[in-house]
């Protein structure tokens, strides 16, 4: 990972993120990108996400230069 979260952490900048538990649509990733978030946490344990939905959300996050965590 060369840009995004890693670069900000290396520079000591504040990084913003949020947990996603309910939304299944990749639109939430675009909203997070437009709001300036650096990372997203997809709660697979407590949320209704299937592994397929999680993988789609993670791919959308990577394309939006947001670091996904599951």
N, C-alpha and C positions, 0 to 999 in steps of 0.2 A: 504494500500500500504506500504510494508515494505522495499523494496529496491529501486533502480533506482532514480527517480527524488526526491522523498520525503527524502531519505537519504542524497542526495547531498545538498538539500536545508537546511536541519537541520544542516549540517556541514558547511554551508556558502560557498559551492563551486559554481563555475560558471556552469550554466546549459545551454546547447545549444538546440535549436529547430528550426523548420522551418514551414512555412505555405504551405499547399498543396491545390491548387485550381483546377488544370487541370488533373493530373494523376488519372486514375481510377484503375490502377493495384496495387495489393498488393506488387509488386516488389519494389515500392518506399519505403515501410517500411523496406525492407531488405537493400536497399541502405542507408537509414538513420541510421540503426543500425550499418552497417559496417563503416560509417563515424563518428560514435560516438555521434549521437544526443540523447538527453534525452527526448524530447517531440516533438509531431507533432500537428499542428493545421489544421484540415480539414474544409475548408471554404465551408459550405453548402449553405450559402446565395448567394455567388457570383460565385460558381462553378457549374459544371454540375452533381454533385453526386446525386444519388438517396439515399434514406434511406438504401436500401439494400447494396449499394456500401460503404456507410459510415460505416455500421455495420461490413462489411468484413474488411475494413481498420482498424477499431478500434480493432477488434479481433486479427488481424495480429500484430498490435502495442503492445498489451498486451503480446502476445507470445514472442515478441522481447524485452520485458522489456523497452518499450518506452511508456511514458504517452500520450494517445490521448486526444485531446480537439476538440470539434465541435462547 
